[in-house]
């Protein structure tokens, strides 16, 4: 794992919904819907975290999730949000 840290983009607004949230990036006029698990991760990523830290948070938050699944899910979530510039990436060496 790298030391790359991921954090929510401060310009993105998050509108809570009963089954998740709607994220809006005004810089590119893009809206993304996330489910309740995604909303939990979004809140966690208010501060910068590595994929390893995000995966560990998933393990703590959900029963029956192993490290491989948590890491895969964390990577997928981050990759999805990076494509719409919803999160910021800090490559720390």
PLY file of the C-alpha trace (Angstrom):
ply
format ascii 1.0
element vertex 93
property float x
property float y
property float z
element edge 92
property int vertex1
property int vertex2
end_header
0.00 0.00 0.00
1.13 3.52 -0.66
0.95 6.54 1.58
-1.57 8.20 -0.76
-4.29 9.89 1.26
-7.83 10.59 0.12
-10.12 13.32 1.45
-13.44 14.81 0.41
-13.16 17.77 -1.94
-14.23 20.80 0.13
-16.18 22.36 -2.77
-18.44 19.29 -3.03
-21.75 19.56 -1.22
-23.38 16.55 0.38
-27.15 16.37 0.62
-28.29 13.62 2.97
-31.08 11.34 1.80
-32.91 8.51 3.61
-30.95 5.89 1.66
-27.60 7.65 1.26
-26.59 11.03 -0.08
-26.28 13.16 -3.19
-22.89 14.72 -3.88
-22.65 17.80 -6.08
-19.40 19.16 -7.52
-20.06 22.71 -8.74
-16.66 22.91 -10.46
-17.77 20.40 -13.10
-21.54 20.59 -12.56
-21.69 16.90 -11.65
-24.02 15.01 -9.31
-23.33 11.57 -7.86
-25.60 9.44 -5.68
-24.05 7.27 -2.95
-25.72 4.67 -0.75
-25.70 4.61 3.07
-22.35 2.79 3.18
-20.88 5.36 0.82
-22.28 8.16 2.96
-20.60 6.65 6.02
-17.29 6.55 4.13
-17.83 10.09 2.86
-18.21 11.33 6.42
-15.11 9.38 7.51
-13.10 10.93 4.70
-13.65 14.47 5.97
-10.03 14.04 7.07
-7.38 12.43 4.85
-6.97 8.65 5.04
-5.03 5.94 3.21
-6.74 2.97 1.55
-5.51 0.83 4.44
-7.14 3.16 6.98
-10.39 3.25 4.99
-10.40 -0.56 4.79
-9.82 -0.83 8.54
-12.73 1.57 9.10
-14.95 -0.68 6.97
-13.95 -3.72 9.03
-14.79 -1.85 12.25
-18.11 -0.59 10.85
-19.52 -3.76 9.26
-19.72 -7.30 10.60
-18.22 -10.09 8.53
-15.98 -7.97 6.31
-12.44 -9.27 5.88
-9.38 -7.20 4.97
-9.35 -8.31 1.32
-12.99 -7.36 0.75
-12.62 -4.12 2.69
-9.55 -3.11 0.68
-11.29 -3.94 -2.60
-14.36 -1.92 -1.56
-12.24 1.02 -0.39
-10.35 1.09 -3.69
-13.56 0.90 -5.73
-15.15 3.72 -3.73
-12.12 5.98 -4.08
-11.73 5.27 -7.81
-15.39 6.08 -8.42
-15.18 9.39 -6.58
-11.83 10.37 -8.11
-13.31 10.22 -11.60
-15.70 13.08 -10.79
-13.19 15.03 -8.68
-15.32 14.45 -5.59
-12.28 13.65 -3.45
-8.79 15.06 -3.28
-5.68 12.90 -3.60
-2.49 13.66 -1.72
0.46 11.51 -2.81
2.78 11.48 0.18
6.13 9.84 -0.45
0 1
1 2
2 3
3 4
4 5
5 6
6 7
7 8
8 9
9 10
10 11
11 12
12 13
13 14
14 15
15 16
16 17
17 18
18 19
19 20
20 21
21 22
22 23
23 24
24 25
25 26
26 27
27 28
28 29
29 30
30 31
31 32
32 33
33 34
34 35
35 36
36 37
37 38
38 39
39 40
40 41
41 42
42 43
43 44
44 45
45 46
46 47
47 48
48 49
49 50
50 51
51 52
52 53
53 54
54 55
55 56
56 57
57 58
58 59
59 60
60 61
61 62
62 63
63 64
64 65
65 66
66 67
67 68
68 69
69 70
70 71
71 72
72 73
73 74
74 75
75 76
76 77
77 78
78 79
79 80
80 81
81 82
82 83
83 84
84 85
85 86
86 87
87 88
88 89
89 90
90 91
91 92
